[in-house]
């Protein structure tokens, strides 16, 4: 699961593309916990992106909340 923390938002990548790529990697990891996936996704988003502050202010419990 630690490999999931290496999936980061690229400077020219859209959030939609990052989310799609992240989910593709997430589902390929057998036994990946939701809390780890949410944490890794948040860590992969640059702190300068508005979504990062939203994820910090409003912690998600399920991954669907991250997608929303």
C-alpha positions in Angstrom: 0.0 0.0 0.0 3.0 2.3 0.5 3.2 2.5 -3.3 -0.1 4.4 -3.3 1.7 7.4 -1.6 3.9 7.7 -4.7 0.9 8.5 -6.9 0.9 12.3 -7.0 -0.8 15.1 -9.0 1.5 16.1 -11.8 1.9 19.9 -12.4 0.0 19.8 -15.8 -2.5 17.1 -14.8 -6.2 17.8 -14.1 -7.7 16.7 -10.9 -10.0 14.4 -12.9 -7.1 12.7 -14.6 -5.3 12.4 -11.3 -8.4 10.8 -9.7 -8.8 8.4 -12.5 -5.1 7.4 -12.3 -5.2 7.1 -8.6 -8.3 4.9 -8.5 -6.8 2.6 -11.2 -3.7 2.1 -8.9 -5.9 1.9 -5.8 -8.0 -1.0 -7.1 -4.9 -2.9 -8.2 -3.7 -3.1 -4.6 -5.3 -6.1 -2.8 -6.5 -5.2 0.7 -6.1 -1.5 0.4 -7.9 0.2 3.3 -10.1 3.1 2.6 -8.4 5.3 5.2 -5.0 4.7 3.6 -6.4 5.4 0.2 -7.9 8.7 1.4 -4.7 9.7 3.2 -2.6 8.8 0.1 -4.9 10.8 -2.2 -4.7 13.8 0.0 -0.9 13.6 0.3 -0.7 13.3 -3.5 -2.6 16.6 -4.1 -0.3 19.7 -3.9 -1.1 21.9 -0.9 -1.6 24.8 -3.2 -4.6 23.2 -4.8 -8.0 24.2 -3.3 -9.1 20.6 -3.0 -6.2 19.9 -0.5 -7.5 22.5 2.0 -11.1 21.1 1.6 -9.8 17.6 2.4 -8.0 18.8 5.5 -10.9 20.9 6.7 -13.5 18.2 6.0 -12.0 14.8 6.6 -13.6 12.1 4.5 -14.7 8.7 5.8 -15.5 7.0 2.5 -13.7 7.4 -0.8 -16.8 8.5 -2.5 -16.6 11.7 -0.4 -13.2 12.4 -1.9 -14.6 12.0 -5.4 -17.4 14.4 -4.6 
